[in-house]
Amino acid sequence: MRRRWWAIPIVLITVAAVAVAGLQFLGPRRFADAATALTGAVTSVSGECSERESIVVAADPSIAPSLTTVAEEFDRSSGNCTSTEIRSQDSADTSALFASGVAGDLDAWVPDSSAWLDRSASVATSLGRDAPRFEVGDYIASTPVVFATPASRVSDFSSAPLSWGSLLTGTVVTLLPDPESSAASLAGLAQLKTVTSPDDPRQFGGAMIELGKTIPQSAQAAFETAGSAAVPTVVLTTEREVAAYNSSSPTSPVIALYPSDGTVELTYPFVGILDDSQDNEPETTGAPRKILAALAAAARSASDVLAEAGFRDAKGAGELRLAGVLATPTAAQSSAEPAVQIEILRAWSVLTLRSRLLVVIDTSGSMLDPASNGLRRIDVFQLAAGEALSRFSGEAELGVWVFSQNRVGTQDWEDLSPIAPLADPAHVQQINGIVASLPDRAFGYTGLYDTILAAVTRVKEDYDPSKVNSVLLITDGYNEDDNGIDLQTLLSSLKAIEDPSKPVPVILIGFGPDTDSASMKQIAQSTGGAAYSAVVPEDLGKVLVDALTQRACRPNCS
């Protein structure tokens, strides 16, 4: 059970009840006076302050202005004797500071999601530090997660209800501000996962890759991008962000669209920072608990101030009179547990890390053999390659080799396209042309092992530490080059060039009944990659998606 660190003494319950009951009739100044009376904060008999208690609160920028207004009223209230600083600071940054042990002189923190507390603890652990100690109190405000689109494009979404399923299937172009810094995006991803099919684990990973093609750094940047988009586009955001943007950009407003299948809300907790110098009864680091309790109560009760900024109250209630959002509140559930959101964030971080990939395609003569569906094996690969290529963003880099045996003299591989950004239309056109020409390039036997060693060596030569550098090899057979290296020589050679600071995983896809699965698994495991098998033609497209979406579990993907 969560302990409330601002528990009010029993003898004051009657006074508290009276104050709260009359709250809707009090302005912020008068409520702050009442809160002070409840707590007995430092006050002289004459009502004058001999000294003021300093309070420092870090607050997410979305709520910092509102809290500043509340704090000013609180400090001015008779008898409070406080000097409160509301420090506007991104929740992601504050979380990182706590994880690093350098949060400074903070007494309290108001993030836009409790998930940041769990993330701070997780990062601290990974850094070998003790997790920061917090006392999480009641929420002071909330805002539901919504979709938003430019007012000029609202009619594009009038024919069918907009739902989380629309995002999952990709039927609606969606912009997702970076979940590394956006609690709304992270909560939205968690909600998106709840509507995925339990029978198709690829669905959610594929959706994240699609959403990760373009990652705006903020809600405002996303709104601006949606405003100039050639096709109808929505932004995953919150009511408060919609209201704030419309206030600052009244000539190009956006409209909140509420998911037809329900939504979740962001809730802002008032978090006390604990001093762990006392093992049994940790205290807050600076300001006394009763003063922080009064400030938290004042913030929770300042519904008019919060509503002006686009917030609902802590229970999701309250009316808004702001452009672009509904006046009455929409039903919203609590967002997913913080631990669930952090796990999703880890997967997002891996899946959206930009790729630097060398694709190596088997063009031995057997690729011209018919598959079970009547098409040739090479034809099936061509169809699957188009879908796989569409999953990469323009920031990814991709090159293409083909291989069989003795393609260039005694060399088994042929470099057809260098590793280059897919943002270059000419490069994409070149790759599409190569894929279209594959049937004409097929001949000979399979020189697998020499090709794998050469491909890994090539990727290591121009290694980019900001990207996932890897080799993706597709083959329908096994090594048939008697003049090349054997499996053990390949494995020992890969071990010899291994550099933990420059990993190059090899992802192998065996296509058809003739692949050497055992050898493929050994090669994959030796490089931290993965081996997949597509026994029937219809599986190849799914397997290619798996190879692109299962980065987070390698080398232990099931």
Protein Blocks (a to p, Z undefined) as FASTA:
>chain_A
ZZdfkbccfklmmmmmmmmmmmmmpcfklmmmmmmmmnopacdfkopafbdcdddddddf
klmmmmmmmmmmmmmpghklpacddddddfklmmmmmmnopnbjafbdcdfbfklmmmmm
mmmmmnopacddddddddfbdcdddddddfklmmmmmmpccdfklmmnopaccddddfkl
mmklmmmmmmmmmmpcfklmklmmmmmmmmmmpccfbfklmmmmmmmpcbdcdddddfkl
mmmmmmmmmmlccdddddfkbpadddddddddddfkbmklccdfklgfklmmmmmmmmmm
mmmlmmmnopacfkopacdddehiafbdcdddddddfklmmmmmmmmmmmmpccdddddd
dfbfklmpccfkopafklmmmmmmmmmmmmpcfkbccddddddehklojafbdcfbdcdd
fklmklmmmmmmmmmmmmmmggcjddfklmmmmmmmmmmmmgcfkbccddddddfbdcfb
fkbccfklmmmmmmmmgcfklccddddddedjkbcfklmmmmmmmnopacdddfbfklmm
mmmmmmmmmmmmpckbZZ
